[in-house]
Amino acid sequence: MIDIQGPRIIVAMDFDNADDCFYMAKRLSPQYCRLKVGKELFTACGPRVVEYLMRLGFDVFLDLKFHDIPNTVAKAVKAAAQLGVWMVNVHASGGQRMMVSAREMLDKHAHHHNGHKPLLIGVTVLTSLEAHDLHAVGIAEEPEAHVLRLTKLAQHCGLDGVVCSAREAGLLRSQFGEDFCLVTPGIRLDSSPADDQKRTLTPHAAVVAGSSYLVIGRPITQAHDPVATCKAIIQSIS
Ligand code: C5P
């Protein structure tokens, strides 16, 4: 298990409006979790929602999965850094020059967040894609081989880690070393419903497999007591 400073739990704030997001944030605590703002919430509410969450003391993972020409992505990650987010991500399939531009932009120009640059994370193969979906867009190799290829490229470009399925974490941890950050969604507590997630792991199993950070949405946001649920998860993984 790698040594992580601060909470390993990242709660997915999958809401379509700021009120619901703020209500949930106030029921949580930066002592126990960080927060993820994704495309829905960000598109609906904009950067002010991120600023608000940071004012409450939370580290924010801006999950916008940038994928564009190198110049555009570099400027987008710069804007994310200026906003003060803790983690930001780009699609590894945007290629080497795109990832290197993002890396260089953060290293050179980014404003620092608590003395740290945002962690720059790659998205490899979306877990919604199966072999036949990849074939249809011209990728002949199997999903796992493609994940390995893109992770290798991301690490080569200096990214801090990748988003991956907890079920891939063991393989990636063994191949890409202890310092590489693995961010894993698809986590379910033994007792929580799977919702639309197909292949889930418990927090404990994910951490044992090598996960650095656990992205958890509904099992926490729909819990009767979200903070108690966070605390129970922390207990289960420490
Ligand atoms: O509610 P739940 O725990 O399923 O939320 C998981 C979060 O992680 C959601 O924001 C979802 O979009 C994200 N995610 C995922 N699977 C991936 C990539 C991201 O569930 N492969």
Boltz pocket constraint, residues with backbone or C-beta under 6 A from the ligand:
constraints:
  - pocket:
      binder: B
      contacts: [[A, 12], [A, 14], [A, 38], [A, 125], [A, 126], [A, 127], [A, 128], [A, 163], [A, 165], [A, 185], [A, 186], [A, 187], [A, 194], [A, 195], [A, 197], [A, 215], [A, 216], [A, 217], [A, 218], [A, 219]]
      max_distance: 6.0
